[in-house]
């Protein structure tokens, strides 16, 4: 879901999709997950929607472990997912997450997912998936952005190492004159989370559908997904897709004309 507008702009690659390295000092939260049956595609690879749930869960676990006052009061504004190699069914994964940038009402969280060495069972040296998410701190009553908690910088600032970030989005909210193929996306009861809106992971299911269609689009690749307006129960959802030389673009809109999300996938 998404909060009130914080500004948007035209697409350009740069700071917004930067993957900063693991910090030399500061808080790094670590967890493990095994790729289970409900997380894997028919071919056995980890699906993107399942990966998105892993990221949500480890972020929430870290916030609770750190003692933040309301770990649920953060909504995703942008996620960049860089897949170097897909984990497979029953693989054990180590997930690491840390704060990689600060803003007045938001913060960036980095993630690194590594597989395990089949002999030593230790985490591999290089990540198979890397990600960043820009999380906005919100008032749970109004869902409007508010200042990050008072002790946030003391908990996470060392890992961020003074890096500041913008909440500006970069993907165009409309396809313009680009030819698109538009289909409906039926919403299910299971698509909605405790906030009453379509969960972030559902948008990654829409990306998965395009990967099934474009068999040549395989790892390594990067997907940037910008969240705009929340999609509520009863909404009529449309997914418009435009293929590009490097991959594809996706626009998720509702019958009322609002933009739920925009994604760009490139190899």
Secondary structure, DSSP 8 states (H G I E B T S, - for coil): ---S---B-----SGGG------SSS--EEEEEE--GGGB-TTSBB-HHHHHHHHHHHHHHHHHHHT-S-TT-EEEEEEEEEESS--BTT-EEEEEEEEEEE-SSEEEEEEEEEEB-TTT--B-SS-SEEEEEEEEEB-TTT--B----TTHHHHHHHHHTT-B----B-S-SS-TTS--EEEE----GGGB-TTSBB-HHHHHHHHHHHHHH-TT--SSEEEEEEE-S--BTT--EEEEEEE-SSEEEEEEEETTS-EEEEEEEE-
